[in-house]
Amino acid sequence: MVKHKLGNNKNDHNRNAKPQQRNFTVIAMIIVAGIALTACSLGGSNKQFVPTAIQHGHSIAQKSVERYLTGQIVASDQGIKSAKSQYSKLGDFCNVARLYLLHYQVRGLDNISFVDNANTFATLGNCNDELNIVNFIYGNDYVESQLPMFYQALAHYDRNDYSHQEFVETVDSNKDLKAFTKTAGIRLAVSRMLNDPTTNIQTTEQYITTILIPTDEAFSYTTNLVKDYKLLRAVYNQQGRNVEKIDETIELIDREINYIR
């Protein structure tokens, strides 16, 4: 069972282990967190190097993230294919798996095809860390203590150890998470809150208007802004409020995204 599509509730899984940017110069650090550099020792010395093909793959992967977030979706998709090719030239299947898992986060935790691709390459490369993340997303057995912090927070949220508010605050306050990871997690929470009749709709709206929209505006994350405003539209609908201006905003932003595809 796939776990992390927007709006889906989660079931409890393996509990044996203990739970644990202001511009695109910061996005340059994505590769540090999202795609670990594959270093090879040089002739028995302490020097390390990264093959040119892998370096080029990291550069393309970084650009594919930037392009998606700024609305250049087709160019981003092409970048994923190119980065995959660079990594595959050296049989570096773990970096391919990380690439797909990175875009699973970047694109909002709602495109399971990225996880399927990550699973394929992580299996080929015997990439234990990536397979552990894949298993968590799929709802299979996983080791929670070996998950990255973001997925550990999701694990708590899935089994109701965290309320909506606790999950949002945990993700939003973590300084090590990239902005696009934070907003992906918070959009997931907002989506669940919209389907939770016990949730205060004003709190849901507050998360959108004080966290999601300001963050994505600050980073020029055009594609994410459309998602934010669609969530705000859903809030307005529940409140019986006029959505005409929101629809105009969505149309204007989406038109620009389509223009630069």
Secondary structure as GFF3:
##gff-version 3
##sequence-region A 1 261
A	DSSP	alpha_helix	24	27	.	.	.	ID=ss1
A	DSSP	alpha_helix	30	34	.	.	.	ID=ss2
A	DSSP	beta_strand	40	41	.	.	.	ID=ss3
A	DSSP	beta_strand	48	49	.	.	.	ID=ss4
A	DSSP	alpha_helix	52	69	.	.	.	ID=ss5
A	DSSP	alpha_helix	73	89	.	.	.	ID=ss6
A	DSSP	alpha_helix	93	106	.	.	.	ID=ss7
A	DSSP	alpha_helix	112	124	.	.	.	ID=ss8
A	DSSP	alpha_helix	128	138	.	.	.	ID=ss9
A	DSSP	three_ten_helix	144	146	.	.	.	ID=ss10
A	DSSP	alpha_helix	149	158	.	.	.	ID=ss11
A	DSSP	alpha_helix	164	173	.	.	.	ID=ss12
A	DSSP	alpha_helix	179	194	.	.	.	ID=ss13
A	DSSP	alpha_helix	201	207	.	.	.	ID=ss14
A	DSSP	pi_helix	208	212	.	.	.	ID=ss15
A	DSSP	alpha_helix	213	218	.	.	.	ID=ss16
A	DSSP	alpha_helix	222	239	.	.	.	ID=ss17
A	DSSP	alpha_helix	244	259	.	.	.	ID=ss18
###
